[in-house]
Amino acid sequence: MTSIKDKILQRFLEAGGEPISGQQLADELLVSRTAIWKHMKALQQDGYTFDTVKKKGYRLLAKSNKLDEVQIATHLTTARYGHKIHHYDEVDSTQIVAHELIRSGTADGTVVIAETQTAGRGRMQRPWDSAQGRGVWMTIIIRPNILPHQAPQFTLVTAVALIHAMREVCQNFTPSIKWPNDILINGKKCAGILTEMVAEADRIQALLIGTGINVNQEQGDFPEELHHIATSMAIEESEKIDRALFVAKYLGYLEQFSDIYVKEGFAPIKTLWEEASSTIGKHVRATTLREVIEGEAIGITEVGVLEIRTATGEIKSVYSADIEVQ
């Protein structure tokens, strides 16, 4: 159930900077003027800025920097994804919280999002730095009607959704996908994807799609040793990004492409993925658990497996690896 505070915030966001009287809010929400005032104070503590317009009421001057559900909801166009959002100032990991929610039967499209993580991680348990209030650190719980062996392809579906969202909100750069789970801008890493599955022998209960996205970091926010390999959307766009708008666009594309994959198979996603790939056609070095494979990345298969042609002409299939583009 939406709280009174969230309903007040929603009214101000919808007002587009026009003033709203306290009495009008009290009448609409069936509460006292004193209750309205208390909720306004709470919104100010959350980082929202208001001023008073004589004889007209309150006007929203500046939004909070937090990624709360109300701000995201104002931009949301999805049928399912993002309609339930769990927002936290700090968690150990949004993936861990999502696992707990799955046990309680949470709905398809539920989102866990945090301003910072103390134990964020990527593939192979690598740590992920989650800067406070600057990136998008989130997990989306989805319940697609697919078989367990199809789950890994959702990493590729998610990558396609991410770059489409980036393209829509930014004009000054073109993101690309590095197989299997990285989003690059001008050759530097901007985002990573971690897909986990909760399943029984013959069916998926849920997929947890974790995404860490560098959105509004400045160069100085990254350790010096990462300056040549890490970037953010704001650095490449040369201006701050509206994180709530970006999250809403990302959820919209993820729902769209997830539904396409479930209904039509991987072929339409494969085409979009290869068009955006920074790996295909390049000489790569793939380090797997068993061997190192070098050669030209010639494409992905119908199930998303990377194929590499070695110097001898042999085609090697790579299911999981660290990829270095040379």
C-alpha distance (Angstrom), angle and dihedral (degrees) to the residues before:
residue distance angle dihedral
M1 . . .
T2 3.81 . .
S3 3.81 112.9 .
I4 3.82 123.9 -126.7
K5 3.80 89.1 -113.3
D6 3.81 91.5 54.3
K7 3.81 91.2 47.5
I8 3.81 90.2 52.7
L9 3.80 90.9 49.0
Q10 3.79 91.3 48.3
R11 3.82 90.5 53.7
F12 3.80 91.9 52.4
L13 3.80 93.0 46.9
E14 3.81 90.1 50.4
A15 3.83 91.4 47.5
G16 3.80 92.0 69.1
G17 3.80 95.3 -141.6
E18 3.80 96.4 -42.8
P19 3.83 115.9 131.3
I20 3.81 122.5 -105.2
S21 3.78 122.9 -162.0
G22 3.77 121.3 -124.0
Q23 3.80 90.1 -129.7
Q24 3.81 91.0 54.0
L25 3.80 90.6 52.1
A26 3.82 91.1 46.9
D27 3.81 91.6 51.0
E28 3.83 93.5 46.5
L29 3.79 94.5 47.8
L30 3.81 97.2 36.3
V31 3.79 94.8 -124.8
S32 3.81 134.8 115.2
R33 3.79 126.3 -88.1
T34 3.82 86.7 -115.6
A35 3.82 90.1 57.7
I36 3.81 90.3 50.1
W37 3.80 90.4 51.6
K38 3.81 92.2 50.3
H39 3.80 92.3 50.4
M40 3.81 90.5 47.6
K41 3.80 88.7 54.3
A42 3.81 89.3 50.8
L43 3.81 90.4 51.7
Q44 3.80 89.7 51.6
Q45 3.80 89.0 52.9
D46 3.80 87.5 52.9
G47 3.81 89.3 57.7
Y48 3.81 103.5 -93.9
T49 3.81 116.3 135.4
F50 3.82 123.5 -147.3
D51 3.76 135.9 175.9
T52 3.80 131.0 -161.8
V53 3.79 120.4 -114.1
K54 3.80 111.6 -156.7
K55 3.81 112.3 -105.9
K56 3.82 90.8 -8.1
G57 3.78 106.3 71.8
Y58 3.78 134.0 -130.4
R59 3.79 128.8 -11.4
L60 3.80 127.1 -162.5
L61 3.80 108.5 -123.7
A62 3.80 102.3 173.4
K63 3.78 136.0 8.1
S64 3.77 124.5 -128.0
N65 3.77 116.8 -99.0
K66 3.79 89.1 -129.3
L67 3.80 121.2 108.0
D68 3.79 95.8 -127.8
E69 3.79 123.2 167.5
V70 3.81 95.2 -110.9
Q71 3.81 93.9 59.1
I72 3.80 91.2 47.3
A73 3.82 91.8 46.5
T74 3.81 92.3 57.6
H75 3.82 89.0 65.8
L76 3.81 99.3 34.4
T77 3.82 119.7 119.5
T78 3.81 100.4 167.3
A79 3.78 129.3 119.4
R80 3.83 94.7 -141.8
Y81 3.79 116.0 -8.7
G82 3.79 115.3 94.2
H83 3.79 97.1 8.6
K84 3.80 87.9 117.9
I85 3.80 115.1 42.3
H86 3.80 127.4 177.9
H87 3.80 106.7 -160.4
Y88 3.81 122.7 -168.8
D89 3.78 134.2 179.2
E90 3.80 89.5 -143.9
V91 3.80 136.7 2.1
D92 3.77 134.4 164.1
S93 3.83 90.0 -119.9
T94 3.79 133.4 -20.4
Q95 3.81 87.2 -138.8
I96 3.81 90.7 60.1
V97 3.81 91.9 49.1
A98 3.80 90.2 48.0
H99 3.80 91.7 53.5
E100 3.81 88.5 55.5
L101 3.81 91.7 49.8
I102 3.80 92.4 51.3
R103 3.79 89.6 60.2
S104 3.81 88.8 57.2
G105 3.82 92.0 52.9
T106 3.79 98.9 -109.0
A107 3.81 117.0 -172.5
D108 3.80 130.0 -95.1
G109 3.80 109.3 -86.0
T110 3.80 97.5 25.9
V111 3.81 112.3 156.0
V112 3.79 129.7 -149.7
I113 3.80 112.0 -164.8
A114 3.80 131.6 172.7
E115 3.78 137.3 -172.5
T116 3.79 88.6 -136.7
Q117 3.81 140.1 -2.2
T118 3.77 125.9 -145.4
A119 3.81 94.6 -161.3
G120 3.79 105.1 26.9
R121 3.78 114.2 161.0
G122 3.76 142.0 -176.3
R123 3.78 134.0 -160.5
M124 3.81 117.7 -31.0
Q125 3.84 89.7 18.4
R126 3.80 92.6 -71.6
P127 3.83 113.8 161.1
W128 3.81 117.9 -106.7
D129 3.80 120.0 -153.8
S130 3.82 109.0 -131.4
A131 3.80 107.5 -166.7
Q132 3.82 114.0 -150.1
G133 3.80 112.7 -98.3
R134 3.81 95.8 -17.1
G135 3.79 107.6 87.6
V136 3.77 138.6 37.5
W137 3.79 111.4 -103.0
M138 3.78 108.0 177.3
T139 3.78 147.8 140.1
I140 3.79 124.0 -150.3
I141 3.79 118.0 -156.0
I142 3.79 111.7 -148.8
R143 3.78 131.5 175.8
P144 3.82 106.9 -157.2
N145 3.78 122.1 178.1
I146 3.80 95.8 -117.7
L147 3.79 137.8 116.6
P148 3.83 121.4 -99.8
H149 3.81 94.0 -107.8
Q150 3.81 89.2 61.1
A151 3.80 94.5 58.2
P152 3.85 98.0 91.0
Q153 3.81 90.3 61.5
F154 3.80 89.1 66.7
T155 3.81 88.5 73.7
L156 3.81 86.9 63.1
V157 3.82 91.9 43.5
T158 3.80 88.7 52.8
A159 3.80 92.6 49.1
V160 3.80 90.5 54.6
A161 3.81 90.4 49.5
L162 3.80 92.3 49.7
I163 3.78 96.1 52.4
H164 3.81 91.9 46.7
A165 3.82 89.8 53.4
M166 3.80 91.3 47.8
R167 3.79 91.5 50.0
E168 3.80 91.3 51.7
V169 3.80 97.6 51.6
C170 3.83 97.7 35.4
Q171 3.79 131.1 52.2
N172 3.80 105.4 178.2
F173 3.80 101.6 69.0
T174 3.79 142.1 34.9
P175 3.81 115.0 -136.0
S176 3.79 121.7 -147.3
I177 3.80 136.5 -163.7
K178 3.79 123.7 -116.8
W179 3.81 111.1 -160.5
P180 2.91 124.2 -74.9
N181 3.78 112.1 1.6
D182 3.81 114.9 -14.6
I183 3.80 130.8 101.5
L184 3.79 114.2 -151.4
I185 3.79 132.8 -165.3
N186 3.81 115.4 -164.0
G187 3.79 88.6 -16.5
K188 3.82 95.5 -53.1
K189 3.79 125.5 111.4
C190 3.79 115.3 -105.8
A191 3.81 103.8 160.6
G192 3.77 143.1 13.7
I193 3.79 134.0 -159.8
L194 3.79 128.9 -145.9
T195 3.82 117.1 -172.4
E196 3.79 119.5 -169.5
M197 3.79 128.9 179.0
V198 3.78 134.4 -144.6
A199 3.78 106.8 -164.3
E200 3.76 149.3 147.1
A201 3.80 123.5 -135.8
D202 3.80 95.9 -78.6
R203 3.79 106.9 16.1
I204 3.78 142.7 44.1
Q205 3.77 118.0 -120.8
A206 3.79 93.4 -172.1
L207 3.78 145.9 -27.4
L208 3.78 120.9 -135.1
I209 3.78 109.7 -150.3
G210 3.78 108.3 -166.0
T211 3.78 119.0 -168.6
G212 3.76 129.4 -175.4
I213 3.79 111.3 -168.7
N214 3.80 126.6 -178.8
V215 3.79 101.6 -140.2
N216 3.82 115.1 153.9
Q217 3.78 103.8 10.5
E218 3.78 117.5 132.9
Q219 3.79 121.6 -141.2
G220 3.80 91.1 -99.4
D221 3.80 91.2 58.3
F222 3.79 90.2 70.8
P223 3.81 122.5 73.3
E224 3.79 110.9 -103.8
E225 3.79 91.8 -113.0
L226 3.83 89.1 61.5
H227 3.81 98.1 48.6
H228 3.80 92.3 97.8
I229 3.80 95.5 48.2
A230 3.84 107.2 30.6
T231 3.79 132.1 63.9
S232 3.80 142.1 155.8
M233 3.77 135.6 -131.3
A234 3.82 90.6 -111.9
I235 3.80 92.9 52.4
E236 3.79 92.1 52.4
E237 3.83 94.6 40.0
S238 3.84 92.7 44.7
E239 3.80 91.9 -133.5
K240 3.78 140.8 68.2
I241 3.79 118.2 -83.6
D242 3.82 125.3 -135.1
R243 3.79 97.8 -119.7
A244 3.82 94.7 -164.4
L245 3.79 91.9 53.0
F246 3.80 91.1 47.5
V247 3.81 93.3 49.8
A248 3.81 90.9 50.2
K249 3.81 91.6 50.7
Y250 3.80 91.1 47.1
L251 3.81 92.1 51.1
G252 3.80 89.8 48.9
Y253 3.79 93.7 53.3
L254 3.80 92.9 42.3
E255 3.80 91.2 54.2
Q256 3.82 91.1 45.7
F257 3.81 95.8 49.5
S258 3.81 94.1 39.5
D259 3.80 89.6 55.5
I260 3.81 91.1 47.3
Y261 3.79 90.6 51.7
V262 3.81 93.9 49.0
K263 3.82 93.5 46.5
E264 3.81 102.6 34.9
G265 3.78 105.9 22.4
F266 3.79 130.8 -121.2
A267 3.82 99.3 -56.6
P268 3.86 97.5 89.0
I269 3.82 90.8 46.0
K270 3.82 91.7 46.5
T271 3.80 90.8 57.3
L272 3.81 93.0 50.1
W273 3.80 91.8 44.7
E274 3.80 94.5 51.5
E275 3.82 91.4 47.4
A276 3.81 89.3 57.6
S277 3.79 98.2 38.5
S278 3.79 122.4 123.1
T279 3.81 89.5 -171.5
I280 3.80 105.0 57.3
G281 3.79 113.7 93.5
K282 3.81 93.2 15.5
H283 3.78 130.8 111.7
V284 3.79 105.7 -109.1
R285 3.77 140.4 -177.2
A286 3.82 112.4 -144.0
T287 3.79 117.6 -164.9
T288 3.80 111.8 -162.4
L289 3.79 129.2 174.3
R290 3.81 90.1 -94.7
E291 3.79 108.1 30.4
V292 3.78 149.9 -3.0
I293 3.81 116.0 -110.9
E294 3.80 122.7 -165.2
G295 3.77 127.8 -172.8
E296 3.79 144.7 80.8
A297 3.80 118.5 -35.9
I298 3.80 100.7 -131.7
G299 3.81 100.7 178.0
I300 3.77 146.2 -67.9
T301 3.78 126.8 -77.9
E302 3.79 127.8 -120.1
V303 3.79 88.0 -86.6
G304 3.82 96.6 46.0
V305 3.81 99.3 -99.5
L306 3.81 113.9 148.3
E307 3.81 115.8 -121.3
I308 3.80 121.1 -152.5
R309 3.80 125.6 -170.1
T310 3.80 109.6 -147.0
A311 3.80 126.5 -148.8
T312 3.81 88.9 -94.2
G313 3.80 92.0 55.7
E314 3.81 94.5 -107.8
I315 3.82 115.5 142.2
K316 3.78 111.9 -134.1
S317 3.81 122.7 -165.2
V318 3.80 115.5 -141.8
Y319 3.80 117.9 -161.8
S320 3.79 98.9 172.6
A321 3.79 130.2 2.8
D322 3.77 148.4 127.8
I323 3.79 105.9 -96.8
E324 3.78 124.2 -150.3
V325 3.80 114.5 -172.0
Q326 3.79 109.4 -146.5
